[in-house]
Amino acid sequence: MNQNRSHFLAFFLQIVGKPLEENVELRNYSNFKIGGPADFFFEAESDGELRSAVRAVRDGEVPFYIIGGGFNILFDDAGFRGLILKNSARGLALADPGLRVKAASGTLISELVDYALANGLEGLEFMAGIPGTVGGAVSGNAGAFGQCLGDFLEEAVLLSRRGEEVRVSRDHFEFGYRHSKLKIDHDILLEATFRLRPGDREVIRAKIAGNLAVRTKRHPAPDTAYAGSYFKNPPLAEGKKTAAGYLLEQVGAKELKIGGAAVFPGHCNLLINADNAAARDVLALAAELKERVRAKFGIVLEEEVMFLPSTVV
Ligand SMILES: Cc1cc2nc3c(=O)[nH]c(=O)nc-3n(C[C@H](O)[C@H](O)[C@H](O)COP(=O)(O)OP(=O)(O)OC[C@H]3O[C@@H](n4cnc5c(N)ncnc54)[C@H](O)[C@@H]3O)c2cc1C
């Protein structure tokens, strides 16, 4: 293994031109502040580095997993056997005919929202305040106030696990509520182009400020360790959704705590790392909550937060 390890380190350096880090604590790369060591870790700072890192892990047959900001992910206490690829490849440009914004997948959502505002382009105000990268947000079709990012995506460039680059349009993603096909086929988003509308900067600015004010009221303090809503809002028969937070409150979630993991009292669908929680605490708390909701309402809640086990096939 040691020989394989040093061989892969040398191979990666040769392909990418930058060294890998070893035994990196994943708690430092997740907003949950939970997670053991990854065997290997690399932060890609450009599109080129992202492409060549994927080539290196593919050719070296090392398991890997891409992350953006780590705002929607729960790492395992045992860390990750393979390589965690953190995507910090950022970049924004206006695309012809000027109503389209092209974003590299490691661009922060906040940068995308600011860029649209600076160019007088309207549409993405609902994304203001959602932490993370374009890649993470497209993968999970992030959204708020009844709107989703996928509605604005026009086309994108993907890198398949086999290393092929393909240009696809919105239909390819099969966007749904907090869902895209990226979650199933594990292709990597390299770049996305969003179609927006011309707008008045002052109106856009006011909408952003309004949305941020609502979020400040609803969400825990900014330094709270959590990953956003833990469960998706479940669908009802008539095509409507009911709030997971409401169901959780009805089953006494507010007071629940397992180990260092707790339910945030102000909003039952937020599970927080209250006191040095382990991933197993969060998973046990989530399992208990799911069981209570299933027993009382016959509804099986589905996780919105991604748990990454230490070994993947
Ligand atoms: C305080 C707080 C508030 C939040 N509010 C909201 C909200 O209002 N609405 C909402 O929808 N979410 C919300 N979230 C969740 C989170 O911000 C979003 O899911 C965000 O899109 C995650 O982006 P990320 O870059 O951090 O993704 P990560 O957590 O790093 O990754 C999430 C998933 O995306 C995949 N992924 C990342 N980059 C790529 C890529 N380039 N190609 C393919 N797959 C990729 C990862 O493999 C993983 O499966 C909130 C989270 C927090 C902590």
The ligand as an ORCA input file, in Angstrom:
! r2SCAN-3c Opt
* xyz 0 1
  C     -26.560     28.426      6.382
  C     -26.993     27.590      5.218
  C     -28.096     28.001      4.464
  C     -28.496     27.263      3.352
  N     -29.585     27.684      2.643
  C     -29.975     26.987      1.553
  C     -31.115     27.407      0.787
  O     -31.769     28.386      1.086
  N     -31.441     26.675     -0.302
  C     -30.735     25.573     -0.694
  O     -31.085     24.966     -1.713
  N     -29.674     25.151      0.027
  C     -29.275     25.828      1.121
  N     -28.192     25.398      1.858
  C     -27.423     24.225      1.417
  C     -26.200     24.592      0.526
  O     -25.852     25.935      0.660
  C     -26.500     24.321     -0.938
  O     -26.863     22.971     -1.112
  C     -25.294     24.631     -1.829
  O     -25.701     24.550     -3.164
  C     -24.126     23.693     -1.565
  O     -23.039     24.087     -2.370
  P     -21.577     23.556     -2.032
  O     -20.664     24.081     -3.066
  O     -21.244     23.871     -0.626
  O     -21.775     21.978     -2.238
  P     -21.094     20.799     -1.378
  O     -21.762     20.723     -0.048
  O     -19.633     20.927     -1.407
  O     -21.531     19.545     -2.264
  C     -22.908     19.195     -2.352
  C     -23.086     18.174     -3.481
  O     -22.777     18.798     -4.736
  C     -21.828     18.005     -5.437
  N     -20.967     18.907     -6.232
  C     -20.255     19.973     -5.794
  N     -19.594     20.548     -6.822
  C     -19.879     19.807     -7.919
  C     -19.493     19.880     -9.302
  N     -18.671     20.841     -9.775
  N     -19.989     18.956    -10.156
  C     -20.826     17.982     -9.715
  N     -21.238     17.860     -8.435
  C     -20.762     18.766     -7.553
  C     -21.042     17.275     -4.351
  O     -20.418     16.117     -4.887
  C     -22.156     16.969     -3.347
  O     -22.862     15.820     -3.756
  C     -27.778     26.102      2.994
  C     -26.668     25.690      3.763
  C     -26.288     26.421      4.871
  C     -25.117     25.960      5.667
*
